[in-house]
C-alpha cells in the first residue's frame, strides 16, 4: 500500500514539474537527444556488464558460475527492481536464488549478492562525499541546501566508518541488526531469522571483504568503473542537450544524485523524484532545469529498456528451473 501511495505521489510531482518547466520546452529537449539515445543505451548496458563482472568476482567458487550467467542474473535483478513495487527487497534475494540455480548453495548466493551490493554502496558513498565536497567548495549554496549537503556527507562518512570497523573487527553487523529486529518484534512468525544460517552467510561475505584484500580491491575497482561509465553517459546526454560542462562537474552531479537514488529507493521507477532531484541539482550548478528533467527521463527510458531484456532472461531462467524440477 505504501508503495502505491509513493507511486501516486511521484506521479503528482512529475505533473507539477511538467507544468512548472513547460511541456513544450521538455519535448524540445527530449527531441534533441534523438539518436544519442543509442549510445546512452550502450553505455547503460556497459554499466550493467561491469557490475556483472563485480558480481562474478564476489563468488568464492567462480568456476561454478560463468560470466554470462552472472550478467543474466544481474539483468534479471534489475528487471525486478525497476518493474515491480518491491525494489531491492525482492531483487537481491532473486539474484541469490538464481545463483543457487546455477550451482551455488543459497548461502553462497546470498553472500555473493550482498557482497556486491555492499561494495557498490561503499563506492557510491565515497563518490557522494567527493562530489558534494566539490559542490560545497565551488558553488555558493543557500543555507538550507548547504546544510543538507553537509548532512549527507556526514551520513555517508559515518556509514563508511562503521562498516570499516565492523569488517576490520570481523563483527557480524548484518546478523546483529537482524537479531535486533527480531527482538523488537519486527521479524516474527514465518519471518523469524535463522541466526546460525545468517552468520554462516556473513562469514562468506567477510571472507571477501576482510580476508581477501586483492579480490576486494578488484571488486571495488569494477564498481568504480561502473560509476565512471554513468559519468560518461551524463556527459554524452549533456552534449546532446547542448550543455557544456567540465568532467568534474558531471562527476559532481552524478555523485550528488546517488544519495537521492538511495533515499527514494522504494519509489517505483523513481517517478517524479528523479526528475525533481536532477532539476534541483542542475539549478544549483547553474544549468538549465529542463536539461536535468530530460536527463532523468531518458535514463528512466534506458533503464526500462534494459529491464525488459532482464525480464525476458528471468522468464527463461524460471522456465528452465521448472523443466529441471
N, C-alpha and C positions, 0 to 999 in steps of 0.2 A: 504493500500500500504506500509506504513512504517513497519508494522508487517512482511510483506513478505520480505522486504529488510533486516530486523533484522534476520529473519529465514535463509535467504541465507548467510548472514554474519556469523551467528553462525555455519552453516554447513561448511563454508570455514575454520573457526577457528578450528573446530573439525578435519578436514582433515589435517591441518598443525600440530596439536598436535600429531595425529597418526603417521605422518611422522617423527616428532622430537623424539618421545618416542620409536618408533619401534613397528610395528604391532604385531610381534611375542611375545615381552615382555608383551604387553597389553593382548593378547589372553591367555598367560600363567597365568597372574594374575587373569583374569576372570574365567579361568578353575579351579583355586584353590578354588574359592568361592563355587562352586558346591552346595551340599545340604545345606550349610549355608544359602542359599537364602530363604529356607523355614522359618527359624527363622526371617530373615530380613522382610519377608512378614508379619509375625505375629506381629512383633514389629511395623511395619508401620500401620497395622490395629489398634493396641492398641493406637497409637498416634492419629488417627482419632476418635477412640471411646472416648478418653479422651477429645478431643476438642468438640465432640458432647455433652458430659456432660456439658462443659462450655457453649455451645450454649443454651442448655436446661435451665441452671441456669440464663441465660440472659432474658428469657421470664418472664414477670411480671405476667402472668397467666399460670403458669406451668401445671396446671391440664388440660388445653386445649390441650397441646402438650405432647404426650407420648415420652419417651426416644427413642424408636425405630424409631419414626418419625424424631426426631432431628438427629439421626445417618444417616438415609436415605437422609435427606436434606443436611447434611454435605458432604456425599459422592457424591451426585449429583452436588453440587457446585464444588467439587474437579474435577469431570469429565469435567465440562465446562472450568475450569481454565487450566487444563492440555491438553485437546484435541482440544481446539479451539484457534483462534488467538486473542481472546478478553481479556484473563486473568481475573483479578478480576472485571474489568469494567462490565462484564455480570454475572460473577459467584455470586457476593454478591447480586445484585438485584434478581437473580433467587432464591437464598435462601429465601429472603424476600417474594417473590411471593409464593413459596412452603409453607412457614409458613402460608400465608394467606389461602391457600387451605386446611390447617388443622384446621382452625377455628379462627385464629387471624385476626385483621384488618391489612391492608397493612402498616399502620403507626407503629403498634406494631411489625410487621415482620421486617421492616427496622431497627427499634430501636434495636431489639434483635441482628440482624445480625451485625450491625455496632458496637454495644457494644462489642460483642465477638471479632470482628476483631481489635478494638482499644486496648482491654486488651491484646490480643495476641501480638500486636505491642509494647505495653508498656513493656511487659515481654521480648520480643526479644531485644528491645533497651537496657534494663538494662543488659541483658545477653551479648550483644555485648561489652558494656563498660567494664564489668568484664573480659571477655575473652581477649580483646585487651590490657587491662591494664596488664594482666598477661604476655602476649607475650612481651610487651614493657619492662617489668621488668626482664624477664628471658632469652630473646633472643636478640642478638646483630643484629639489623636490619640495612640494608642500609639506608642512609639518606632519600631517596625518600619514601621507604616503611614505615619508622618511621613517616614521615610527613603525609602520607595517614592515618595511624592508628590513629594518634592524631586528624586529621581532622574528622575521623569517630566518635571518642569518643566525640568530641565537638558537632558534629551534633546531635548525639543521646542524649547528655545531654541537649542541647537547646530544642529539641523536647519534652523530658520528662518535662522540667521546664515549657515550655509554656502550655503544656497540663494540668499540675498540677494546674497552676494558673487559667486557664480557667475553670477547673472543680470546684476549690475552690470558685471562684467568680461567679459561675453559668453563665458564659459568653457563648453566642451562637457562638462558634468558627466555627462550620461547616456552620451554616447559614450565618455568616459574610463572609466566604470565597466564598460561592456560590453567595451571593449578589454582591460581588466584581467582580466575573467572569461575572455576568450578566451586571454589569455597564460598563465593558470594552468591551462588545460585544462578549465574547466567548460563552455565553449562550443566545440565542435569538430564535425568531420564536417558533417552537414547543418545544424547549428546555428551554423556559422561565420558571424559577422556581416559584413554589407556596410557597412563603416565610412563610405564615401562617402554611401551612402543615409541612414544614421543621422544624419550631420552635416547633410545637407540637411533632414531632418525637424526636427532641433533648431534649425536656422536659422529655420524657420517658427514653431516654439514660442517662440523668443526674440523674434520679431517682435511677438508679443502681450505677452509678459511684460516686455520691456525697451523696445521701440521704440514701443509704443502704450499710454502710461500711462492714457489715458482709457478705452480698451477694457479694460485690465487691472483698473482700479478698478471698472468696471461689473460685470465677471465676479465679482470678489471680493465685491462688494455682493450680488449674486444668491446666491452661495454662503452668505454670512452670513444672508441672508433665509431660505434653505432650512433652515439650522440653527435659526433662530428659530421656524420652523414646528414643528420637533421639540420645542422647549421648550414651545410652546403645547400640543402633543399630550400631553406629560408632565403638564402642569398639569391638563389635562382628565381624564386617566386617574386622577390622584391625587384629583380631585374625585369621580369615580365610586366610588373606594375610601374615601371619607370621610376623606381625609388632606389637611389644610390646611397649605400652606407658602407663604411669600412667593415671588415670581417669581425673586428672586436665588438662592434655594435650589434651585429647579427648574433654573435655568441651571447652577448648580454641579454638580448631579447629572448633567445631560446632558453637560456638559463633561468630567466625570471619567470617564464611561463610554466616551468616544471612544477613549481610549488602549487600553482593553481590547478594543474592537472591532478596532483595528489589530493589536494584539499577537496576537490569536487569529483573524486573518483567514482562516486556512486550516482552521479547524474548521468542518465543514459545518453550515450553519444556526446557527452559534454554539451548538449544542446543549449544554445544561448550563452552558457557560461564561457565557452571557448571564445566565441565572438566578442563578448564583453571584456574578457581578460586581455585578448590581443589588442582590442581597440584602446583600452586603458593604458596598456604599456606603450603602444605606438604613440599615444598622445603625450605621455611622459617624455618619450625620446624625441618629440618634435616631428613625428612622422604622420602622414595622413591617416585618419581614423578608418576611412573606407578601405585602405590598404590592409590594415590589421584585420578588419572584418573579412575581407576577401581571402587572406592567408588562412584564417581559421576555417572558413567554409571549404576551401579547396583541399585542405588537409583532411577534413572530415570525409570528403568525397573520395580522396585517395585511400583513407582508412577503410571505408565501406567496400571499395573495390577489392582490396587485398583480403578483407574479412570474408567476402563472398567466395574467394578461392579457398580460404581456410575452411569455410563451411562445407564445401564440396569434399575437401580432403577428410574432414571429420566424418562425413557421411560414408565415405569409402572405408575408413578405419572401423567404424561401427558395424558396417555390413560384413567386413572381413572377420571381425570378432564374433559375430553371430554364426557365420559359417563354421568357424573353428569350434565353437561351442556345440 
